[in-house]
Amino acid sequence: MGNQGAFPAGMSFGFLFVCFAIAYVYMALALQAIAQKTNTPNAWMAWVPIANLILMLNIARKPIWWIILFLIPIVNIVMVILVWMGIAEARSKPSWWGVLSIVPVVNLFVPAYLAWSE
């Protein structure tokens, strides 16, 4: 009787893992496409944790030391906005697309728009 919750908990973990994996692959593909379209070297860094932040800073033409600011709570939200604004500008899109990166649900479409639109 004590193991009744084990199966649902395992399924929950498996479901979350699959969702995380799909999100990671989606974001890596989008970031790699953005890097290629902006002629930013080392587009492969989109697949490496932490290195993908460096790639984002390179695309946005921001200093690498800004990566430290991503580690500070609250400040990291502002950094996400500023970096995505820079990425949008690098793709010749309006910078307000960077603000959308913090809007729930809408933020799922920002990388795709910046990666695969003309």
Order of alpha helices (4+ residues) and beta strands (2+ residues): alpha-alpha-alpha-alpha
